[in-house]
Amino acid sequence: MIAYLVRRCLGVAGVLLAICAVTFVIFYLLPSDPASAACGKTCSPQRLAEVRHYMGLDQPVWRQFGDYLVGIFAGRDLGSGPHALHCGFPCLGYSYDNALPVWDLLMDRLPVSASLAVGAACMWLVLGLGAGVTAALKKGGLLDRTLMVGAVATASLPVYFTAVMLLYGVVRVGGLLPYPTYTPLTGDPLGWAANLLLPWTALALLYAAMYARQSRSSMIEAMAQPFIRTARAKGMPRHVVVVKHGLRSALMPVLTIFGMDLGALLAGAVITESIFGIPGVGRLFYDALQRSDQPVVLGVTLLAAFFIVLANVAIDLLYAVVDPRVRN
């Protein structure tokens, strides 16, 4: 197991390094100049050169990338002379737009995105698994067909359409909820849940439809296995056969995609956060793209990659515990 963990950690480091390098090169090749944006429209050529030097943009791309990697693990100094700034570990640079540390910006927004992701994940797991298992147990019946038609119809709706319809129907027409504004969980738990209910629903409807189809097919396959027939032949209660044996076997494929989806959402749901005005990592990423704020975009990209890879490793470790052949 230790050797397996070492291999996985090395693989994670390689993937993150590759993603960081590709993102860095893409921004280097873009025609936009962050120094010009930071200096302003009336900036003189001499002042522009000073700004480029201060931001390190006058260095070769390989040197900029090397300094960036060193800063992540050991911190680094930005600029030179009396105006130099020390960026402590882990240094992801400073935003070109507001001169704030990227790490601090991410940590301020991460709890918001985590609230959105975890709440929506709980909702779509309950809805998706419930619908999928019910459809599998009623295979071929009217309820099965109804649930699957509903799942296909819901999965075809883009999240921005669902979000806008929820805002129009629930907030503007029905007046059942106020327009969502993020409230910290520690300050007002009920307000936190009420303001995130619509964003949770918008995301959950899309994902629940996909999970319903996946869990249905997995459950049908599991219930056809010989050990299910053996459990029934022994006279076990139906709920024990379904939950303890059938559902447990069918959960593994669902958990695989769940880990990947949750990992991606932890780094922000750009469309959902933008529509509902939620100040999460996704909204931060969208705003940074509009301003060509390279350090923020690169920081969000690394954060997203880290969560996705971490979820992938967690699923692989779970497989390794269940099936020792995976470790070889």
N, C-alpha and C positions, 0 to 999 in steps of 0.2 A: 504493500500500500504506500509506503514512503517513497519508493521509486516512482510509483505512478503519480503521486502528488508533485514530485520534483519535475517530472516531464510535463505535467499540466501547467505548473507555474512558469516554466520556461516557454511553453507555448503561449501563455497569456502575455508574457513580456514581449515576445516576438510580434504578436498581433497588434498590441498597443503601439509598439515602436513603428510598425509599418503604417498604421492608420495615422499616427502623428506625422510621419514623413510625407505621406501622400497629401494630407491636408495642408501642410506647410508649403509644399512645392506648388500646389494649386493656387494658394494666395500669392505666392511669389510671382507667378506667371500672369496674374490678373492685371489689367491695365490701370486700375485705380491706384492712387498713391496715398497711403495713410498720412504721410508727412504733410502733403498739401492740404488735406482735410483738417489736420490738427493746427496747421499754421494759419489758415484763413485765406480768403480770396485776395487780400491786399498784401500778402507776404512777399517780401523781397527775395531775390535769389540767394543772397547771403544768409538771410534768416532761415530760408528753406533748407539750405545745406546744414545749418546748425541743428535744426530740428531733426533732420534725417540722421545726423551723427548721434544726437542724443537718444533717438529711438533705436539706434543700431542698424538702420536700414541701408547704410552705406557699406556694410560688410557683405562679403560673399554669402550666398544662401547657405552653404555648408557650415560657415562659421555661425550664422544666426541660429541655425538648427542645433548645432552643438551647444551653444550657450543656453538655448532653451531647455535642452535635455539636462544639462548640468544644474540649471535652476530648479528643475522639478525635484531633484534629489538632494541638493545641497544649498539652494538659494543662490542669488547672484546680485551684482551691482548693476543698476541701469543708469546709463549716462556716465559722465566723468566730471571731475572738478567739484566746486562747491555745491552744485545742484544735483549731484549724484544721489540716487535712491537705492537703498538696500532692500531687496525683495527676499524675504525669508522663506524657508522651506514650508510647504511646497510652493515654489514660485511658478505661477502660470502667466506672469507678466502683469502689466497694467492696461486697463481699458484705454483705447485711444480717444474714446468719447468723453469720459468723465474722470480719467486719471485715477480710478479706484482699482485696488488689487482684484484680479479676476477670481482668485480663490475666494475672497470675501464675498464677491457678487454671487458666486455659485452657492456658497454655503447659506447665504441669505435666502436664495430662491428655492433651494433643494427641499426644505420642509413643505413648501407649498405644493411642489410637484409630487412629492411623496404622499401627501394627503390625497391628492387627486388620483394618483395611480393605485394606491392601496385600497381606497374606498371603491373605486370602479372595479378593481379586480375581485374584491369580495362579492360585489353585486353580480358581475357577469359569471362568476363561478357558480353561484347559487342558481341563477336563472338558466345558464347553459347546461350544467350537469343535470339539473332537475328536468328540463325539457328533453335532453338527450336520453337519459335513463328511462323516463316515462315512455318516450317514443319507442325505445328498444323493447321494452316489456310488452308493448302493445303493437308489435311489429305487424304491418299490413293492415291494421285497423284504421278506423276513421280518425281517431285521436293521433295516431302516428302520422298520417298524411297531413292532417291539419297543422301539427307542430312543425313538420318539415317544410311545408309551404310557407308558413309564417317565418321560419328561420331563413329560407332563401330570400324572401321578400325583404326582411330586415337587413340581411347582409348586403343587399344591393343598394341600400341607401347610404350615401356618403355621410360622414360624421358632421360635416358643416351644414348639410340639409337638416339632419335630425336636430342639431343644436339650435338652428334658427327657428324651426318649427316649435321646439319646446319653449324657447323664449317668447315667441308670439302667442302660443296657446296658453301657457301656464302663467306667464308674467303679465303680458300686455292685455290679453283678452280676459283670462280667468282671474287675474289678480290674486292667485293662490299663494305665490311666493314673491318676495322682493327680487329686484334685479341682483344677480350674484355679485357679491363683493367679498373677498377673502377675509375671514376672521380667524385668528390663531386659535388652535384647539385649547390651549391653556387658558385663554382669556374668556372664551364663551363657547363651551362645547356644543350647545344647542344651535347657536348662531353659526358655528363652524359647519355643522352637518347641514343646516338649512340652506346655506349659501353654496354648498358643494353638491347638493342633491341633483340639480339639473345637469351640471357637467358630468357627474357620475353616471347619470342615466344615459346621456348622449354617448358616452364611451361604452357603457355596459351593453346597450342594445346592439351595437355593432359586433362586439366581441362575443356576446352570449350566443348570437346566431351561429357563429363559426364553431364555438365550443359545443353547441347542441348537436351539430352534424358530426363532429369528431367523436363526441362521447357516445352518440347513438351507434355509430359503426363499430367502435371499440367494445361497447357493451354487447352488441349482437354477436361479435366474434368470441368474446369471453364466455357468454352463456352457451355457446355451442361446443365448448371444450369438454373432454371426457371427465375431468375432475368435477364439473358441475353435475353431470349425470350421476356420478358416484355419490356426491353429496345428497342429491335427491333420493337416490336408492336407499341411503342410510336413514331416510326419514327426517332429515333436518328441516326445520321450519323454513318457509319460503323467504322470509325477510333475512334470515341468516345466510341462505344460499345467495340471495341477490346482493346483499351488502358486504358480507365478510369475504365471499369467494368471487362473485362476479364483478362487483364494483371495484374491489381492490385490484383485480387483474386488469380491469379496463382503465384504471386511473393513470397508468404510467405514460401512455402516449399523450394524454391530456396534460399531465404535469410537465412534459417536455416543452410543449408550446406555451404553457402558462409561464414557465420560467423565462422564456425569451420575450414574451409580450410584456411581462411585468418589468423586466430589465430595461426594455426600450422605453416604457412609459415613465420610469423613474427619472429619466433624463429630460422629461418634458413632453407634453402633447401639444405641439405647436398650434395646430388648428383650433383645438378645443380651448386652450388657454387664451388664444387671441380673440375668439368670438365672445367668450364669457368675461374677458378682461381680468383673467387670473394672473397675478404677477409671479409666475413660475419660471422654471428654467427654459421651457419652450418659448415663452414670450420674450425672455432675455435673448435667446438665440435668434428669433425673428427680428428683433430690433437691431441686434448687432449686424445681421446680414444687410439690413437696409443702409447701415452706416459704414460698411466694410471694416468693421471693428475686428481685425484679425485675432488679437489675443483672446477675446471673448468667444468668438466662433471656434477657435482651436480648443479652448478650454471646455466648452460644451460638448464638442465632438469627442474629446478624450473621456469626458465623464460618461457620455452615452456608451462609448465603446467599452469602458470599464464595467458598467452595469450589465451590458449584454454578455460580455465574456464571463463575468462573475456568475451570472445565471447559468450560462452554458457549463461552466466548471461544476457548479453545484448539482446540476442534473447528471453530469458524467460521474460525479462521486456517488450519487444515489444509485446509478446503474452499477457502479463498481461494488457497492455494498450488496446489492441484490444479486448480481451475476459476477462472480469472481473472474470469469473469462475476459471481461472487459479490461482488466488490469494488465493483461499480457500484451 
